Amino acid sequence: MKRSTHAWIAIRAIALLEEQNVSPGLVNLLKPFASQASIGAWIPDINEACRSGFLTMNHVFQNLPYNGYNKSRFKCSKSKLVDRLVGCPAIKEYLNQDKLLGSDWWNTPYKAEAKPGQHIPNRIMGLATMLEDLIPLGNDDIACQMGKPCKALADMDKKAKTSPLQLAYYFFMMSHYIADACMPCHCDGRDNVSRTGDGTDLHTGMEKAWEKTLSSEFKDKNLLGMKTKADKLLTKSRDMDLNHSLQFKLTIKKLRDGRDAWLEGVDSCRAFFAMASIIAPYTKYPYDFTKNSKKVLFTEIFPKSKEEEFKKVSGVILHDAVYNTAMIWNHVWQKAST
């Protein structure tokens, strides 16, 4: 996803928490810095700032059929995946309605090969764990929003305490990776499907189309110049729902026992890999591709005659990117502040 889309997702997640009155303390801390999402939610895509590993691998979890050791571990039926995912309400409905992927597909083991630490679920979990430690170290502005401030740290040097702006930046960074876990091309190991290029490819074509739907308030020039006040910015973020027929009807859920941000990230990537295998049918674009396979074009998958299908797919992706961001943010805040 591109810069304005990532910023909108983070800002819309604040708005979703606000309208559902979930984690009001977190909303109070993030809302004044909503415009900073243009930077915070974009940091993961800045080469110079990404020094812990190869940039691309931090943003993908590319599934492919697996036939190695303990392969049964990597099987997951549709019903099991849908049941164990706490978030992702839109993709769950999309997959339940799908008729293309049959039992043979769902009974196949799939695995994402990635270097340790360099994939989406690890990035989400790393930031979640860090935030759970930084929130109790918060300054007075953070402490007054917490249900249970950490009184044992009263003697800590105030200059060392976490500020609301620092907190906002880390939450916005996490939103980037949560959104990437909802982008089908980031979850598919087929190089010809996931590859970016000159803008005609499927991956870039989808992301460019989303950028065009956003109003000027979410462009970096406006956000960096703080030309729109926070309340208006949240209202504008809700106005963008109409462009993709988004309806946030489901109450933000709490992660049940045994689930964490890592598991949600892994299963989100599996679900959106399934979407990738539907929109770029695996029967036409097989998994046993070669590196010189011709890249899949955006217009090949979504010609003008399939504009409504693209709008439907986009609605699923963007809905769950926002919903999952709000859900994981709420999980982290509740765990650390109460």
PEUR-V947275 format. One line per field, one symbol per residue. burial: I if it has 9 or more other ideal C-beta (glycine too) atoms within 8 Angstrom, else O. A space follows every 50 residues. Layout:
burial=???
//
This chain:
burial=IIIIIIIIIIIIIIIIIIOOOIIIIIIOIIIOIIIIIIIIIIIIIOOOOI OOIOIOIIIIIIIIOIOOOOIOOIIIOIOOIIOIIIIIIIIIIIIOOIOO IOOOIIOOIIIIOIOOOIIIIIIIIIIIOIIIIIIIIIIOIIIOIIOOOI OOIOOOOOOOIIIIOIIIIIIIIIIIIIIIIIIIIIIIIIIIIIIOOOOI IIIIIIIIIIIOOIOOIIIIOIIIOOOIOIOIIIIIIIOIIOOIOIOIOO OIOOIOOOIOIIIIIIIIIIIIIIIIIIIIIIOOIOOOIOOOIOIIIIOO IIOOOIOOOIIOIIIIIIIIIIIIIIIIIIIIIIOIIO
//
